[in-house]
Amino acid sequence: MSDIEKKWYVVRAISGQEKKIKDVLEAEIAAEGLQECVGQILIPVEKVFQIPNGKKVSRERNLFRAY
């Protein structure tokens, strides 16, 4: 199965549930033995820095919010 041509797809998920959906997809792929068919699952995020109470904190924010 290594000669399978891979394509890309967009999955629309409920806002705030992207990581949970990614984990579920990866678990199903592993359970079905389809690791060769699926390359990578990406969630577009950006790293932002905030300074609450004078302390610099970094966190990830979805790049396309409410898409």
LINCOR-V342702 format. One record per helix or strand. SS is the DSSP state (H for helix, E for strand). FROM is the first residue (numbers start at 1). LEN is the number of residues. If there is no record, write none. Layout:
SS:FROM:LEN
SS:FROM:LEN
This chain:
H:18:15
E:45:8
E:55:8
